[in-house]
Amino acid sequence: MESIKKIKENITKIIFNFIQFFELIVSVIIAIVAIFMLFNLISQILETDISLMTSSDFSKFLSSMLTVVVGLEFVKLLCRHKIENLIDVLMLAISRQMVVEHLDTLQMLIGVISVILLIVVKKIFKKDKIGKSLLASKKDNREL
């Protein structure tokens, strides 16, 4: 019975390590594509007469740049599995959609409320971490 449990734990560790390695590969690929996309956007801007740029051109440029930013934040999320990174990705994705798309009033309101809620959740997690670390340091001081 004990050996079966140990075999199961080893298989679980192997699968977990494989998935982490695969996430790392996906992160590298996304980062490389984002960097190439960034260089492509910079070269397009350098070749363009900015004084002739229309609002439509700027909107396309902004959409592409914000897509790169969301992609890079997603890479951070894949590399570090932290709730703060997930919240950052969600906030950026929602904000990107709100800035780039022409949303109606209700959609914009939902987007704003969503971003506010994500900010509140992020603050709660930060306070919770700070509170736990303060409690731990007080406990350590008492033991001394």
PyMOL commands that set and color helices and strands:
alter all, ss='L'
color gray80, all
select helices_A, chain A and resi 2-47+50-52+55-79+83-100+105-143
alter helices_A, ss='H'
color red, helices_A
deselect
rebuild
show_as cartoon
